[in-house]
Amino acid sequence: MNAKLVVSGVCLGEQAWLELDEFARACGVEVGFVRTLIDEGLVEPPVQAPQWRFGSDELARVRRIRRLQRDFEANLQSVAVMLDLLDEIDRLRAELRRAGLHG
């Protein structure tokens, strides 16, 4: 099998921000999809409209949303529930680490 693997990446420093168009391109989605995610409360840009700015946390979140949609053929409402559960798992694991227990 002769397959072509394309890998792309975006590296953002702590103070680096992407504007809406750049952010959508980096996520591999349309600007309208990003706006929908914002409207649904799934993504919250650290710098609000009219000049939205996005960082690495938001980039990772949108990529996670796209993976959940693809892997589970899930709509945005289902993805929202999954994200809530995954965020809670992350929070509990962090709490276990702080308590000196392995999570």
Secondary structure, 3 states (H helix, E strand, C coil): CCCCCCCCCCCCCCCCCEEHHHHHHHHCCCHHHHHHHHHCCCCCCCECCCCCEECHHHHHHHHHHHHHHHHHCCCHHHHHHHHHHHHHHHHHHHHHHHCCCCC
